[in-house]
Amino acid sequence: QVQLVESGGGLVQPGGSLRLSCAASGIRFSIYGMGWYRQTPGKQREWVATITSAGTTHYADSVEDRFTISRDTAKNTVYLRMNSLKPEDTAVYYCNAEALALPTYWGQGTQVTVSS
């Protein structure tokens, strides 16, 4: 059974930081590209960042230079370090796992709220 379990969300003040984690099980983690997406009520899910199986990273313009995605293959975990958080970063954050010719998997999401 495949599971992606996010954690680390919460309430933070503007300018603050959070680190999200996504622990994967039931997949061959090393061959999957891992991504973070976010969604607010009434809007489509938005791509945030991706790290490929080779470790190459890509970011949405809105988070470039503030967010850092990383992965620990020994722990089957992907992280999203979020700095300089803004109210507009408030969303439910989801991780996903993608690999060529294999199913895509999603976690259940973790809420991030940026507010004073």
RASULJO-V925698 format. One record per helix or strand of 3 or more residues. SS is the DSSP state (@ for helix, = for strand). FROM is the first residue (numbers start at 1). TO is the last residue. Records with the same first field share a line. If there is no record, write none. Layout:
SS: FROM-TO  FROM-TO
//
This chain:
=: 3-7  10-12  18-25  33-39  46-51  57-59  67-72  77-82  91-98  110-114
@: 29-31  73-75  87-89
//
